[in-house]
Amino acid sequence: MTVRQKTFGYMGLLVLIITLSHIFSYQVYLALVFDDFQKEQIGKAFLSASPDHQMEMLKTYVIDKMKLMGVGIAVFFIATGLYFSLWISGVITLPLRKLITSIEQVAKGDLNVNVPMESRDKYGKVVQTFNDMTFRLREAENVRKRMFADVAHELRTPLSIMQLKLENTQQASQHVSPEMLLRLHDEVIRLSLLVDDLHLLSLAEAGRLRLDCKPIDLTTKLKQIVNDVEMEAEENGLRISLSSYSKPVITKVDARRITQVFINLLSNAIRYTPKGGMITVDIKEEVVDQHKVYTCVSVSDTGIGIPKEELPHLFDRFYRVEKARSRHTGGTGIGLSIAHQFVKAHGGFIDVVSQPDEGTTFTVYLPSEDLSE
């Protein structure tokens, strides 16, 4: 039953109880009034009076008694109505009171709260929504903790390498060779890139990333990007191809940011596709999704694929699919997060479809706009 149906049922029950009580008490009281009239008023004076006068005496007596009854019945029914109203409101708001207690626990920082769903009415939906919210809050808190741990790890590794090399050189009183300076410089560059990526990601997530959007030919841009990564693909024994329209596909985007998106997707495809595999880039115009028109670019590979349970977390910061995608074979784990946020900043989104040992397809949806405006 819904909350409205429960309220209607309880109020109907209250009206029925009051009506039956009124009928019963009215009949009982009238019987008592006539008994009292018979004992008190029926005598020689009443019997010797005319019929009209007898009726007047009866009417006056009953009206006087009914005034007293009206006051008593009013007090009784008001008290009964208030009691049942209090009881009904308590029954109806009981799930809400339980939920308020849980909300207060969450406000105090306890996210391990789960309210039992005892009904499937609107209160049940509220409880389910609350449980979903606390689950997401727990996940967000875990992600935050993992993020700090991962950031600390990524920063500590190059710092430890530099510190160790400098300490060894200092203890041995050796001259710092150009080779060592080059290694130290590489680690500094690694740190700088990580910090820059984190800064970009934080700006994009906060909605403060500035985009220099201009109309570009997406086909030409993708040809340039494919040419840039083609040598790396060939070195890994992979074939890479671009399937596109012969005509220009004009899209209004930030060319630098969107280049970073596709470079990231293609680099991942190259990294996780075994020798002899194939990488395909495909462009489609005027793809309709949820009543909106997009230009779509798909990056498909025949690589190791991604397990289904890992897909929802693929764009989380520092998230790596276990085993194959470790720190030794992958990057810092924020490349896909940056790509996702860059596309989102353009008003689009990224979809991913994958099967383990069969391959993965990332599809970038960029909104199509009227460039004539």
Secondary structure, DSSP 4 states (H G I P E B T S, - for coil): --HHHHHHHHHHHHHHHHHHHHHHHHHHHHHHHHHHHHHHT-SHHHHHS-HHHHHHHHHHHHHHHHHHHHHHHHHHHHHHHHHHHHHHHHHHHHHHHHHHHHHHHHHTT----------SSHHHHHHHHHHHHHHHHHHHHHHHHHHHHHHHHHHHHHHHHHHHHHHHHHHHT----HHHHHHHHHHHHHHHHHHHHHHHHHHHHTT-----EEEEEHHHHHHHHHHHHHHHHHHTT-EEEEE--SS--EEEEEHHHHHHHHHHHHHHHHHTS-TT-EEEEEEEEEEEETTEEEEEEEEEE-SS---GGGGGGTTSTT---TTTS-TTTS--S-HHHHHHHHHHHTT-EEEEEEETTTEEEEEEEEE---TT-
